[in-house]
Amino acid sequence: MLSFWTIKLLHAALVCCIGVMALWLFIAGITDRRGKKGDLQREESRCFAAYLTRKGKPYCRIDLNKGVYSVGAEKDCDIMLMGGNIPPKLGEMVVNEDECSFRSETSGHVCFDGDSLQAHSRKRLREGDRLNISVYEMLIEK
């Protein structure tokens, strides 16, 4: 038969194990909530997305947060497009919470609704609008 002190020792070990498990579950619960909140904040900070296709095939997706994004063939452009006679500095995407626009710096390289954008013109873009840039097509989504 087990002695009085052996039973007390087993009881203390059991209480410690339950306490450690409770602490672990509490920390895991806090960590999961923070991760979900961070994902939600990241998703809310994205204002628009640009889906690029090249010659009709999916090329990439770019999340557009608030700010100004340079577009062109230069390596230091935020949205670098290669090939197809794209000028080094084609234009800029300007993104706010509720508005996205394209500011062209050259003529004849960007088409919107079949019309070529002229140099230094600005075109406001809405969800579902498409820009044709040489061999690329850019679809704007909210």
C-alpha positions as CSV (number, residue, x, y, z in Angstrom):
1,M,0.0,0.0,0.0
2,L,1.1,3.6,-0.7
3,S,2.2,5.7,2.2
4,F,0.7,9.0,3.1
5,W,3.7,11.0,1.7
6,T,3.8,9.1,-1.5
7,I,0.1,10.0,-2.2
8,K,0.9,13.7,-1.4
9,L,3.8,13.7,-3.8
10,L,1.7,12.1,-6.6
11,H,-1.0,14.7,-5.9
12,A,1.5,17.6,-6.1
13,A,2.9,16.2,-9.4
14,L,-0.6,15.9,-10.9
15,V,-1.5,19.5,-9.9
16,C,1.8,20.8,-11.4
17,C,1.1,18.9,-14.7
18,I,-2.4,20.4,-14.9
19,G,-1.1,23.9,-14.2
20,V,1.6,23.6,-16.9
21,M,-1.0,22.4,-19.5
22,A,-3.4,25.2,-18.5
23,L,-0.6,27.7,-19.0
24,W,0.4,26.2,-22.3
25,L,-3.2,26.4,-23.6
26,F,-3.5,30.0,-22.4
27,I,-0.3,31.0,-24.2
28,A,-1.3,29.1,-27.4
29,G,-4.7,30.9,-27.4
30,I,-3.1,34.3,-27.1
31,T,-0.6,33.5,-29.9
32,D,-3.3,32.3,-32.2
33,R,-5.4,35.4,-31.7
34,R,-2.4,37.7,-32.4
35,G,-1.6,35.8,-35.6
36,K,-5.2,36.1,-36.9
37,K,-5.3,39.8,-36.0
38,G,-2.1,40.4,-37.8
39,D,-3.4,38.6,-40.9
40,L,-6.5,40.7,-40.7
41,Q,-4.6,43.9,-40.4
42,R,-2.3,43.0,-43.3
43,E,-5.4,42.2,-45.5
44,E,-7.1,45.5,-44.4
45,S,-3.9,47.5,-45.3
46,R,-4.0,46.3,-48.9
47,C,-6.1,48.8,-50.9
48,F,-5.9,47.2,-54.4
49,A,-4.3,44.3,-56.2
50,A,-2.9,44.2,-59.7
51,Y,-3.0,40.9,-61.6
52,L,-0.5,40.9,-64.4
53,T,-0.7,38.6,-67.4
54,R,2.0,38.3,-70.1
55,K,0.9,37.2,-73.5
56,G,-2.3,35.9,-72.0
57,K,-0.6,33.8,-69.3
58,P,-0.7,34.6,-65.6
59,Y,2.5,36.5,-64.7
60,C,2.2,37.8,-61.1
61,R,0.0,39.5,-58.5
62,I,1.0,42.7,-56.8
63,D,-0.6,44.0,-53.6
64,L,-0.9,47.7,-53.8
65,N,-1.0,49.5,-50.4
66,K,-1.2,53.3,-50.1
67,G,1.7,55.0,-51.9
68,V,3.2,55.6,-55.3
69,Y,4.7,52.8,-57.4
70,S,6.9,53.4,-60.4
71,V,6.3,51.2,-63.4
72,G,8.8,50.5,-66.2
73,A,11.7,48.5,-67.4
74,E,14.3,49.9,-65.0
75,K,15.6,47.7,-62.3
76,D,14.7,50.2,-59.6
77,C,11.1,50.4,-60.6
78,D,8.6,49.1,-58.1
79,I,6.7,47.2,-60.8
80,M,9.3,46.1,-63.3
81,L,8.1,45.0,-66.7
82,M,10.6,43.5,-69.1
83,G,10.6,43.1,-72.9
84,G,8.1,44.4,-75.5
85,N,9.8,47.8,-76.0
86,I,8.7,49.1,-72.6
87,P,10.4,52.4,-71.7
88,P,12.7,52.6,-68.6
89,K,10.2,54.9,-66.8
90,L,6.7,54.2,-68.1
91,G,4.6,55.8,-65.4
92,E,3.4,55.6,-61.8
93,M,0.5,53.9,-60.0
94,V,-0.9,56.2,-57.3
95,V,-2.9,54.3,-54.6
96,N,-5.1,55.7,-51.8
97,E,-7.6,53.9,-49.6
98,D,-10.5,54.3,-52.2
99,E,-8.7,55.3,-55.4
100,C,-6.1,53.9,-57.7
101,S,-4.8,55.8,-60.7
102,F,-2.1,55.5,-63.4
103,R,0.0,58.5,-64.3
104,S,1.6,58.0,-67.7
105,E,5.0,59.6,-68.4
106,T,5.2,58.5,-72.1
107,S,2.8,58.4,-75.0
108,G,1.6,55.3,-76.9
109,H,2.7,52.6,-74.5
110,V,-0.3,52.2,-72.3
111,C,-3.9,51.5,-73.5
112,F,-7.0,51.9,-71.5
113,D,-10.4,50.9,-73.1
114,G,-8.7,50.9,-76.5
115,D,-7.4,54.4,-76.2
116,S,-3.7,55.1,-75.9
117,L,-2.8,57.3,-72.9
118,Q,-0.8,60.4,-73.7
119,A,2.3,61.6,-71.8
120,H,1.6,63.2,-68.4
121,S,-2.0,62.1,-68.4
122,R,-3.7,60.5,-65.4
123,K,-6.4,57.9,-65.5
124,R,-8.4,56.9,-62.5
125,L,-8.8,53.1,-62.2
126,R,-11.7,51.2,-60.7
127,E,-12.1,47.6,-59.8
128,G,-12.2,45.4,-63.0
129,D,-10.3,48.0,-65.1
130,R,-7.6,46.7,-67.4
131,L,-4.5,48.4,-68.6
132,N,-2.7,47.1,-71.7
133,I,1.1,47.7,-71.6
134,S,2.8,46.1,-74.5
135,V,2.7,42.3,-74.0
136,Y,1.2,42.8,-70.5
137,E,-2.3,43.2,-69.2
138,M,-2.9,44.6,-65.7
139,L,-6.3,43.9,-64.1
140,I,-7.1,46.0,-61.1
141,E,-9.0,44.5,-58.2
142,K,-10.1,45.9,-54.8
